[in-house]
Amino acid sequence: MIRICLTAVICLALGGQALAAPPAHSDSIKIEGGVDHPRMLTAADLQKEPQTSVKISQHTGHGTLSGDFAGASLWALLQEAGVTLDSGKKNDLIHHTVTVTGIDGYSAVLSLAEIAPEFGADQAVIAWQQDGKPLADAGGFARLIVSGDKAAGRAVSAIVTIEVK
């Protein structure tokens, strides 16, 4: 009887490359993609940004996510990074998305226009605090909160990347 290790099968399927284990904790958030000034954002950097707060009560698969969340506006962070737009293209802003990904690979996609003040003006916050206390998200220091959501499907925790496409 021959036994095959699942890890070996996966490794062979990837051409002999071993899978890298995901990091256990993130110390920074990378803002990248279609921006003029990609950057790394630490917890200290996030706390120095102009702060905004939102009160939410959203349904999750594990109960209710509720509280007063404080952090930086996602729109403001993207403005600082300088979203790359084509000035010759009418309303180019509406053709872009923002993908926020957590340390566990979970991600949510927002339209850039839905958070732009001149279009949807939805409040999206990269929160570092809940009810006056730093977030205790496993693996990271920040969570995406979209205040208008009824369910917390886009409440990505332990954020590692914010990518503009």
Buried (B, 14 or more C-beta within 10 A) or exposed (E): EEEEEEEEEEBEEEEEEEEEEEEEEBEBBBBBBBBEEBBEBBBEBBBEBEBBBBEBEBBEEEEEBBBEBBBBBBBBBBEBBBBEBEEEEEEBBBBBBBBBBBBBEBBBEBBBBBBBEEBBEBBBBBBBBBEEEEBEBEBBBBBBBBBBBEEBBBBBBBBBBBBBE
